[in-house]
Amino acid sequence: MKNIYLDNAATTPIRQEVIDEMVKVMQSEYGNPSSTHSIGRSAKAIIETSRKTIAKQLHCNAQEIVFTSTATEATNWILRSAVKDFGVKRIITSKIEHHATLYTVQALQEEFDIAVEFVNVSHEGTLDYAQFSALFSNDIKTLVSLMHVNNETGVINDIEKIGVICHQNKALFHCDTVQSIGKTELNLQELAIDFLVASAHKFHGPKGAGFAYVRKNLVLQPMIFGGEQEKGWRAGTESVHQIAGMAKALELSFEYLNEERKYITDLKQYCFQKLQQAFPEFSVNGDDTFYNILNVLLPFSPEKTAMILFNLDMKGISVSRGSACQSGSAKPSHVLAEMLNGEELKKPSLRISFSHYNTKEEIDCLISALNEI
Ligand code: PLP
């Protein structure tokens, strides 16, 4: 049975060129980047070249890129340091953020007694920008944490607008760009973003490698203490091959961006049309969604709903649940729960997420498998 992987918002297959790069580094660059001899310096050079490669793609300075193990780690570090060290007294976020943000904010609220306010989200998953602006009526040291592309629905937040509002109100802006990095152009010279986080495994790089962008002149304090790696902000011997793989993956993502974006956009459109033909009553969760994510609400009965993911998995098709109670999980999706009404939440929502490795034949298989349920 051939596997059909349509869960690219969860993680992506690694590109062969990235694997080759990592193998090369593992074989020849075994030095500790902190060692002063030539073998160590050579490993250090790989790290600094990777930093420059990443910075170039995002139009920022290499010094503004900090390597971490995951985006979750980067978000924990940034939010915690903002509260502890910058004296942030209020965080404005939304209830549809990733748990890496939401649970960190919750922990900080309990620990430091900061205020937390939420931007309203519409039935279509979009933010209420007027209400967001109005939240700044009182003058409290604030950090805003709003993502770029939602990982469940693909809804795109207007980060340019959010940045302007933050700037006008002297608030810091932390942006979770995990779903968009490497899949769209981002110019950090033009965006009023103070911190962003990214994760290599979402752009065909290795797992366990991520980075943070920290705008220059913002001096955070470490979360992990130890050596002087990453300016002392993130102690611990660097994973040289992971970092090199991440930089290679990002470089290739931008090299192929136009052709892959077009290919994936067409694929999503094809999937939409096929779903429309097969299930005329289906609907899409979210407005103005990113080109690689399609979250759909299917007009299935409760009996079919319960087993949908299991049935697809039995046929070798990997997709993700978009809502509750379809895979044995008692917890509804916190994102869809914020958007949909009770009736809609009872029906199955599926998140189908594409990469350039997918084909129209695979979409056909998905549609026939859904038809057979
Ligand atoms: N933020 C978003 C939007 C994500 O989709 C994910 C991963 O699912 C994360 C954060 C966490 O990233 P990582 O796997 O690097 O911890």
Boltz pocket constraint, residues with backbone or C-beta under 6 A from the ligand:
constraints:
  - pocket:
      binder: B
      contacts: [[A, 9], [A, 10], [A, 69], [A, 70], [A, 71], [A, 72], [A, 73], [A, 98], [A, 100], [A, 147], [A, 149], [A, 150], [A, 151], [A, 176], [A, 178], [A, 179], [A, 198], [A, 199], [A, 200], [A, 209], [A, 210]]
      max_distance: 6.0
